[in-house]
Amino acid sequence: MEGISHRMVKVNGIDMHIAEKGQGPVVLLLHGFPELWYSRRHQILALSSLGYRAVAPDLRGYGDTEAPPSSSSYSCLQIVGDLSGLIDHLGVEQVFQNTRLSN
């Protein structure tokens, strides 16, 4: 979709799918239940056109990101670990985060 790239990254012991576009400060776009990165596609395009690097992961157990079988693998601490690992993988010290932007 319009230059959005997709890749898998290894974070916190799982394979995570991310969609991204742009250059500049990183904006991390998170989805809620039952959404995927795709629900942030319009924000990815808009933010990348404004000079940001927009990154939207499929969170643990969603979309193309690995879904560990144990229910204990879905605690808040695990998800924070995934996001911390993603930020490290992106090679940045900070990100801007928004879980809800208007379309």
C-alpha positions in Angstrom: 0.0 0.0 0.0 1.6 3.2 -1.2 5.1 2.5 -0.2 4.5 1.0 3.2 7.1 -1.6 3.8 6.7 -4.8 5.9 9.2 -6.9 7.7 9.6 -9.3 10.6 11.8 -8.5 13.5 12.9 -10.7 16.4 11.9 -9.0 19.8 11.5 -10.4 23.3 11.7 -14.0 22.0 9.0 -13.7 19.3 8.8 -12.7 15.6 7.0 -9.4 15.2 5.5 -8.1 12.0 5.9 -4.3 11.5 4.7 -1.9 8.8 6.6 1.3 8.4 7.2 4.3 6.2 9.1 7.5 6.3 12.3 9.0 7.7 12.8 11.1 10.8 11.6 10.8 14.4 9.8 7.5 15.0 6.1 7.5 15.8 5.0 4.2 17.2 1.3 3.4 16.3 -0.3 0.8 18.4 -3.6 -1.0 17.7 -6.3 -2.3 20.1 -8.5 -5.3 20.0 -9.3 -6.7 17.5 -7.3 -4.5 15.1 -4.0 -4.9 13.2 -1.4 -2.6 11.8 -3.8 -2.0 8.9 -6.1 0.1 11.1 -3.2 2.7 11.2 -2.5 2.7 7.5 -3.9 6.2 7.0 -1.9 7.6 9.9 1.3 5.9 8.5 0.9 7.7 5.2 0.0 11.0 6.8 2.8 11.0 9.3 5.4 9.8 6.8 4.5 12.7 4.6 5.1 15.1 7.5 8.7 14.0 8.1 8.2 11.1 10.6 9.1 7.5 10.4 5.7 5.8 11.2 6.0 2.3 12.6 2.9 0.1 13.3 3.5 -3.4 14.7 1.0 -6.2 14.9 1.1 -6.8 18.6 1.8 -10.2 20.2 -0.8 -12.8 19.0 -2.3 -10.5 16.2 -1.9 -10.6 12.5 1.5 -11.9 11.3 3.2 -11.6 14.7 3.9 -14.8 16.6 1.2 -16.1 19.0 2.8 -18.0 21.9 0.4 -20.8 23.1 0.5 -20.0 26.8 -1.9 -17.5 28.2 0.8 -16.3 30.6 2.6 -15.0 27.5 0.2 -12.1 27.2 0.7 -10.1 30.3 1.3 -6.3 30.2 4.9 -7.0 31.1 5.3 -9.2 28.0 3.8 -6.6 25.7 5.9 -3.8 27.2 8.9 -6.1 26.7 8.0 -6.6 23.0 7.7 -2.8 22.5 10.9 -2.1 24.3 12.6 -4.7 22.2 11.1 -3.1 19.1 12.4 0.3 20.0 15.9 -1.2 20.6 15.7 -3.0 17.3 14.8 0.3 15.5 18.0 1.8 17.0 16.3 4.9 18.5 16.4 6.2 22.1 12.8 7.5 22.1 9.6 7.3 20.1 6.4 9.2 20.0 3.5 7.0 20.7 -0.2 7.4 20.0 -2.7 4.6 20.4 -5.6 6.6 19.0 -5.5 9.1 16.2 -8.5 10.4 14.2 -8.8 9.2 10.6 
